[in-house]
Structure formats: C-alpha cells, structure tokens
Amino acid sequence: MKEPRTKSETSKIAIFKGIRIRRTVHNNEWWFVVADVVQTLTDTANATDYIKKMRKRDSELSQGWGQIVTPLPVPTAGGVQKLNCANTEGIFRIIQSVASSRAEPFKRWLARVGYERIQEIEDPELATKRTRALYKAKGYPTDWIEKRMRGIAIREELTDEWHSRGVMEAKEYAILTAEISKAAFGVTPSEYKSIKGLENQNLRDHLNDLELIFSMLGEASTKEITIAINAQGFRQTEEAARKGGGVAGKARKDLESKTGKSVVSSENYLNLAGNRKLPSK
C-alpha cells in the first residue's frame, strides 16, 4: 500500500543520466514532468514541439492524452507552475511513442517486464522466486528474506479477505493498515517511516526480524478475527483490524517489559553495504 508522503517529499527532483526530471506527488504517487522525460530521452532542443509531433504520429496516445497527462503545480526557477505530468504507468506509455535510440533500452525493458508478468500468471511460483532473488541481490540476509516472503503471503491473504468482504478502495486499505500498525506498534506507517528516516521507500523492506514478526502477527490475527466475526464492509473490518493489531500490540508490550528494549527501531536497510546494515539476527 502507498503511504501518504510528507510535504517535504512533494517536490523532489529525480536524476537520470545527469539530467534533472522534476516530479511531484499527486494522489499519493509520484508524477513526473512529461517534458523533462522527453528531453532526457531525445535530447531535443524543444520538448514541447517534440511532444506535439509525437502525438500526431501516435493517434491512440493523442486520444488518451487527457487520461494519461494531468497539469500539476511543480516548483520551477520562476516559482510554482502547472506543468503536464504523468505517473509511472503514463510515462511508460509515452516512452513507447518516443522515436529515439535513447528510448530503446526502456522499450526493451518494458517488453521484458511484460513477458515476465505473463510467465508469472502461468506459473505464480516464478514471482516468488524472482522476489527472493531481488532481495538477495540487494544484500538482505537469507533468514530476513524468508520472514519477508512469509509476511508478503500473509498480507496477500489478508487483503484477499478484505476484498471478498466488500473492501475495494485503496484509501480503505490504507486506513485498515494504519489501524493495525497503530494497535501493534503504537505508530501509523507514515510515523514509522519517519522514525526510520525513510521517504518514498517501502516500510516493510526496512523492518528488522522482530518488527517483521509482529507485523505478521498483527495481520494474521486480523484475518482470523475478520473471519471469526464474519466482518462485512469497511466499518466491521476496521474494528477487526484494531483487534488484530491489538493482539500483536499486547505481545510486543509484553516482550518490551521483559527485555527493557523497544521493538520499534530507527534502524533501516538504506545502506546494506555500510554501517547502517541491520544484523541478520
């Protein structure tokens, strides 16, 4: 689930091959300035003119332009201006229409990703294997990876249960997740990310072993309680989320009282090769 970003995160600049690509946050996801992306991939002297010609070449892109591109306020040297922006999916669609050799690596990558997704639909175990391989390549400890994978499975079981009971909106999922987190750890996901010094990173990828275990306990308990009380709709599942998170919260407090240490940690995996690497145990 996407977590709401802080105000300081809403106007950052992405760097690609030394070129600045302005971006902003809209509906809790990154939106990139289309002209900056086109400039990067084509090195054109006039990105606006290139975009006009590109839309003439690609009638389907032009017809769907209003759904792909949205004018959003973006900080510029002359102050905040409304510029055409697109989210990641929209940018990928635009890249497909860029007639430039510099865009070819992106197009090949998109084709490969599409092929891999088809493979995963045919054999779901491939997705799990690739996720494990990705975490291993990033340098995560093997025992941490196993806990993370189990946590992913438990999360999927819970969200499937929510979906079957009428919870459909992303906003509702975010609220339910926050309720579990508050009851289990005493903080919301956004507050937890702040404690760990995270910005747009996935919080769960920065939990240590104990944090992963209590996170799994909270979500597994929520699923069981949801089933036991036959919760229907958002309000009833919200109550189950509080109770499920509370199970993990009680266990966490009990452990903390016996060890004298807080389970909630400021440590993260932002630098796996450096001094901030979390211990494997």
Phi, psi and omega in degrees: 000145177277138177258148177300139181265152180286165183299327182291344182268353192277358180214062180260165181245128175269146180247125177229114181051042176080358181255135182279129176243111182288147180211161178214167180259129178220127183054040176063030173213159181287136172238133186252146178291118186300316182299323179294319180294315179298318178301318181296319186275344184239339184059029180289153179281341182220093184296323180298316179294321179298318181297320178299314180294323179297318180292328176292324180289326186245093184295326180293319177297317181297319181294325181263010185303319182295333178274335183272319187250137179227129175290124182228149178291125181228132178296131177231175180300330181265011182112183181286129179229154174275119181236151178294125182230158176218149176281184185301316179298317180295319179298319178298321178295319179296319180302325180298337182260359180280119181268078181208143179297333180290341180271346184301317178302322178294318181295319178294320179296317178299320179296319180294316179299317179299318179296319180294323179294322177296318177300319183291329176294320180287326181221089184304335180295336179298322180298318179295316179298318181292324178295317177300316181297323180295314179296321179296318180296330179282347177102013179289146177296149183300317182292327176294318181301318180297320177293318181297318180295320178294322178297322178298317180296317180295319178298318180295320178298320180293312182294327175297320179294317177300314182299319181292345182251019172094007177268111188241330189279142179300323179297322179293319177300318181296320180294315180298318178297319179295323179296317178298315182296317180297319181287325183278318187242350181084004180218154175281164177304319180294322177292323179297317179298322179296319178300322182272000179073030181263158176241268181261013179284159176285119182305316185297336178283359181235015175274141176277183186304310182295320180296321177296318182297314180289329175296316178297318180298317180297317183283323177294320178295321179298318179297314182295319179292321178303317179290317184298320182265001181053049182299137179230134178077175187294314186298317180289321178291332176295318178295320177296325179296318179296317181292318180295316176296327179296327177300313179292324180298317178296317179295320179298313181296324178296316178295316181298323180292332182271334181258339183074014181236145177281135176289320179292121187240151176273354181292154179210178179251028182297332180227086184296332183269354186251197185288345184270006180295132178287148176293152181284345180230000000 
